Amino acid sequence: MDPDHQEMMDKILAGVDELPPMPEVVIKAQELLANTDSNAKELAALLETDQSIATRVLQISNSAFYGMSGRVSSIQQACLVLGYKNLSEIISVAGVQKSLVKKLPGYGLESEDLWRHSLSVALGSKIIASRKKPELEMVAHTAGLVHDVGKIILDPFVVEAKATFDSFLLEEQQTYLNAEQQILGFDHAEVAAQVCQKWRIPEVISSAIRYHHSPSSSLEVELAFILHMADYISLMSGEGYEDDDYLYELEEGTMNYLAFNQNDISELTFEFMESVANLLDTPN
């Protein structure tokens, strides 16, 4: 990386330290969930120390996605009826939502755009993993949730260079990803990998996120291909960013690696859309 791009990278990475950390209660809850000796009462007591997280966990637990609409009235009940695997996903969603619901003027995104796309990629990555490698379901879901968090850090710098970005996008007919690489010297996926370290997210996830636009380059190639495909299908299903969705391309070999055909893509597109709609269908 040349000196100018390195200086810019250093400035941008300083923004990672300004990003709110993953709530401590979420980290401790995930540790409890991984402990086979833990119990529902203990987990409920922990979650209830953070009312905003507890409230969101209850809302998601009662969504149509989990088939429990209006029937889960307490955190302890959620632990018992949904099981630890589902609860782990719900806690992850509750933990990152606040960070992801925000307007990003540099990218032309409204406050819900990044959140809805991230949710779609999380659910989609889990669906694809369940078909191809079930043991990756949990990490695939987490990777999908935070795969584009680098855009939050980059947005002020994109705003600052908005004229240059707009000119590049219009004249070159390229994506924001290409513009980031050309103008800044790196992209949002690289920055997202740094955020993963701040949020104490495992290396297997940060590596897949770092290469989710070029999965064949990742050391975690299976997870990276799953994330890449979920990102693509989410954009095609309408849970994308509109401006450059039509320019997004699958890396050559992705369909073969995952052993998918066009019928699979059509089925998954519908399944992604249905999953997002159901998860967002929560009681007020």
Secondary structure, DSSP 8 states (H G I E B T S, - for coil): --HHHHHHHHHHHHHHTTS----HHHHHHHHHHH-TT--HHHHHHHHTTSHHHHHHHHHHHTSGGGT-TTT--SHHHHHHHHHHHHHHHHHHHHHHHHHH-S-BGGGTB-TTHHHHHHHHHHHHHHHHHHHH-GGGHHHHHHHHHHTTTHHHHHHHHHHHTHHHHHHHHHHH---HHHHIIIIISS-HHHHHHHHHHHTT--HHHHHHHHTTTSGGG-SSHHHHHHHHHHHHHHHHTT-S-SSSGGG----TTHHHHHT--HHHHHHHHHHHHHHHHHHH----
